[in-house]
Amino acid sequence: MTEIVRKITHRGILHAAAAATLEMQAVSVAYAAGSNSKTTNRGTQYALEAVSFQAYAGERIAIVGPNGAGKSTLLKLIVGTLKPSSGEVTVYGHGPVGHICIAYVPQRSQIDWSFPVTVQDVVMMGRVGQIGLLRWPRRHDWELVKQSLARVNASHLANKQIGELSGGQQQRVFIARALAQEAELLLLDEPLTGLDMPSQDAIFTVLDGLRSDNVTVLVATHDLNLAADRFDKVMMLNRKIVAFGTATAVLTSENLLACYGGHVHRISDDGALLLADDCCYHGEER
């Protein structure tokens, strides 16, 4: 009887024992001609091609590459809003659809900041998967919201409208939503764009605190210095994975030239490279 009750009350997907947090096997995404959203298994216009890698519990991975390299597409595949044309995406041994352990924060340009909702309500949205869509939050859920806001140093913002906050505050609130969700895999798409250094440091302070929870974090970013300094691993992506591993192994002259092509220029005889800014447009990308 206990086992039956456990199955009835469990929400989301049961994780396979000993499975990687995230795995992609030969994943490709091809778009139909003239379409930016409809994938096909017959197209030749690839947003991603033959991508394979694994991520494990507690790792913090930076995804870098030029605009249009497929960074946003990769995150959408993981969260399950986009299906691959071929290959397989698994989260804890199962397909991404149905998981409540995945938290996704899209680019700020894709969020309607004028929507009239308070900070604490935004964080409570992270509890929907745990509570159930048609059930009211209980005292325990509100307590988790309170604790999550405290962890990102945003308790004083609880009753403010989300659109009234600075960019850094908004990002911390969305991380609080992931905490309230009890997420085990956090995906952040360009979370540092437009933020000053103190705001960036505040974000990383929060991400550092997730290590004790063994949360796996993937961050799409254009900032190679941050990727090198703040992440366990770096994935260099330009439709295909150019390199994946430690920053020292990945951020080499050869890999930068292979990934960024004409946007990289040699500026001295000792092999120093300059990465041109025109490859790092911060708007929405695939």
N, C-alpha and C positions, 0 to 999 in steps of 0.2 A: 504493500500500500504506500509506503514512504516513497518508493521509486516512482510510482504512478503520480503521486502528488508533485514530486520534483519535476517530472516531465511536463505536467500541466502548467506549473507556475513559472518555469524557465522561459525567458524571453530571448530572442535573438538566436544565433547559431551556436551550438555546442562546439567547442574547439577540439580539434584532433590533438591527441597527446603527442608531444615531441615534434609537432609541425613547426616550420618556420612561421614567424609572425606574418610575413608577406613573401610571396614568390611569384615571379613571372617566368613563363617558359615560352620562348620564341613568339612573343606577342607582337603582332603587327596591327596597325590601324590604317586602312586605306579609305579615302573619301570618294564618294561617287562624283563624277564630273559635275562641276558647277555647284557643289554642295559643301558647306562648312560644318555640317553636323551629321549627315547621313552616311554611315559607314557601309562598306561593301567588301565582299571577299573577291571581287573581280577587278577592282580599281588598281591603278598604278600610281596614284597620287598619295604617297605615303606621308602620314604625320608621324608614325613610328614604324620601325621595321626590325623584326627579329630581336626584340628586347628580352633579355633573360638576366635575372638577378634574384638574390634573396636578401631579406632583412630580418634581423632577429630582435628579440625583446630587449628594450632599453637602448638600442642604437639610435644615434642622431645623425641623419644623412642629409647632406646638401645636394640638391640637383641643380647643376649649372649648365649653361649653354646659351647660344645666341637667341634672339627673338625668333619665334617660329620653330624652335628646336623640338617642340613636343612636350615641354615640361608640364604645362597645364593638362594636356591630353593624358599624360601618364597618371596624374593625380585623379582625374575623372574616371579612368579605368579602375583604379584601386577602390574608389568609393562606390563604383557600380553605376554611375550615371551615363557611362559610355561603354559599349560592348566592343571587344576586339574583333577585327576581321578574321584573325586566326591566332592560334596560341591560347594559353590559359593563364588566368590570374587567380591566385588562391590566397585567402587570408585565414590563417590557422587551419589550413588543409581543405577549406571549402571556398566556393565562389563568393565574390564580395557582396552579392545581394542578400539582404536579410540580416546582416551583422548590425548590432547596435554598439559594437566596440570601436567603430571607426568614426572619428570626428574630422570634419573637413571645413577649413576656412578658406573661401575663395578670395580672389583678388578684390580689393576694396571697391574697385570700379563696378563690380558685379552685384553689389549690395545696395538695396534701397534704404539709405540712411534717413529718409524723411518719414519712414513708417512709424506711426505713433506707438512706441512700445518702450517700456522702462528697461533699465539695465537688468534688474532682478528678473524681469519676465523673459528677457533674452536668455539668461543663464538657465532659467527653469525649462526653456525649450529643450535643453539638453537632457532633461529627465523624461521626456515623452516616451522614448523607447523603453525605459525601465518601468514607467507607470502604466503605459497603455494609452492609446489615443483618446479614448472616451472616458477616462477616469480623472478625478480631481487629485491634485497633489496633496500629500499628507504632511504632517508636521516634520517627519523624517526628511521628506524631499526639500522642504524649505530650509531645513537645517543644513543640508548638503549645499544648497545654493549659497547660504550665508558663509559656510566654510570655504567654498570655492572662490567667492569674491575676496575673502580675507587672504587667501593664498596668493592672489595676483595683486594684492594691495589696492583693491577697488571697493572696499566695503562702503566708503563714503559716497560712492557713485550710485548706490543701489536704486534710488528713486528718481534719478535723472533720466531724461529721454536719451536713447542711444545716439541720436543725431547731434546731440549737444556736446559730445565728447571729442577730444582730440584724437588724431589717428592712432597714437600709441595707446591711449586709454581704450579705444574701441578694440584694438587687437588683444589687449589683456582681457577684456570682457569675453571675447570669443574663446580665448583659452580657458577662462573660467567655465564657460558653457561646456567645453570638452571635459573638464574636471568633474562637473556635476553629472555629466553623461557617464562617468566612469570609463572613459575611453582608454583603450590600450594601444591604439594606433592613431596618431595625430598628423594630419596633412595640412600644411600651410603653404598657400600659393602667394608668393611675393609679399610676405607680411611686413617687410621692413621698408617697402617703397615709400618715400616721402617722410620718413621718420628721422628726427635728429638723433645724435649719438646718445644722449641720456635716455631717450625713448627706446632705442635699440638695446641699450644695456639692460633696461627694465624688462624687456621681452626675454632676453637671454637669462636673466635671473630667474624668471618664471620657468623657462624651459629646463634650467639646471635643477630646479626643484622637482621636476617630473622624473628624474633619474631614480629617485628612491621608490617611485611607483612602478618602475620598469616599463614606462611608456615608450614606445617606438615613435620617433619623430622624423618626418620627411618634410623638408623645406625647399621649395623652389626659389632660387635667388639668382640675381645677376652679379652679386658681390663676391668676387673670387677671394678677396682678403678675408672676409668673414667666413667663407667656406673653409679656408685653410686654418683659421684660428679657432673656430668655435664648434667644429663638427668632427665626429669620429671618422666618418667616411665621406667621400665626395664622388658623386656620379656625374661624369662629363657626358652630356647628351647632345647630339645633333641628329635627330630622327633615329639614329642607332646609338648604342652606348660606345663612346670612344674609349672611355676608361672608367673603372670603378674600383675604389680602394681608398687607402689613406691619402691625405692631401699631398704628401711628399711624392708618392708614386704616381698620382694622377696629374697634378699641375706641373707638368714638364713642358718644355718648349715644343717638343714634337707633338704632344697631345693638344696643346693650345692651337698650334698651326692646323692640325687635322680637324679640330672642332670649329674654330672661328674663321679659318681660311683667310680671305683677303682683309678681314678686320684686324688682323695681327700684323704688326710691322716691326722689323728689326731696327733698333735705334743705336746699336753700338757693335763693335767687333767682338765683344765678349759674349754675344748671344742674347743680350737683354732685349725684351719684347715690349711693345706698347700695344695695348688693346684699345682700339678706337671706340668711342662712345656710341657711334651710330648703330652698333649692333645691339645695344642695350636699351631699346625702347621699353618703357615701363607700362605700356597699355596692355589690353587683353591679348592673349596669344593662344595658339593651340598647345 
